[in-house]
Amino acid sequence: METLSIIIPVFNEVNTIKEIIDQVRAVHLPQIASREIVIVDDYSTDGTRDLLATYKDQNTFRIVFTTGTAVRERPSGRE
């Protein structure tokens, strides 16, 4: 079976992330595909992390928490 990975970046989305997750889960997939939802939280400070932690035990979710320093601007190679 093929797996469709849906990656959702979030930052301070406590008021919207549950609805987003519900909408992603409601999308019908063919029987030949399973779904994996990957949520990348970029150091939210509004309670998003606490809300996402309630999804961690569900096998279709992978939650990634960053520390705010994991992503840095890369030089573009232009002067």
N, C-alpha and C positions, 0 to 999 in steps of 0.2 A: 504494500500500500504506500502510495506517495504521501508526503507530508507537506502541507502548505504552512509556511512560517509567516506570521503577520507581526511586523515589528512596529511598536507604538512608542515613540519618544514622548516623555511627559516632563513637565516642570510646573509645579504648583497648579495641578488640575483636580484638586479634591472635589470641586463642584461639578466636574464633567466626566471624569474617568469612568465612573460606574456606567453611565449611559453609553459611552464609547464601547466599553467592553461588552455590554448587553447587545449593542448593534452588531458588533463583529461576530458574536456568538450566534446571532439570529440568521446570519447569511447561510443559505443552503449550499452545501458542497456535494459534489458527486460522491457516490459510495466508494469510489476508488481513491479518495483523498481523505486524510485526517488533517486536523488543524492543530497548530502550536501557536500560542499567543505569547510573544516576547515583549515585555514592557520594560523600557529603559528609563529609569527615573534619574534625572540630572540634578540631584541634591535639592529636592523640593523641601520647603520649610512650612507648608500650609496644612499638613496632615495627610498629604497624598501618600507618603510612605507608609503611614499607619493603615490607611485604607487598602493599599496594595498588599500589605502583609497578610490580610485576611484571605487573599487568593493563593498564597504560596502552597497550600496543601493540595490544590487541585492539579491533576496531572497534565492538563492541557496548557498550563501557564509556566512561564519562566520569567522571573522578575529579576532585573539587574539594577542595583543601586550604585550610583557613582558618588564620589566624594566631592565633586565640584572641581577637581583638579585633573581628572582622568582625561579630559578632552582639552586640547590646547590648539590654538590657531597654528596652522602649518605655514611655513614660508611658501609663497606662490612661485618663487623662482624669477619673479620680475623685479626689475629695479624701479 
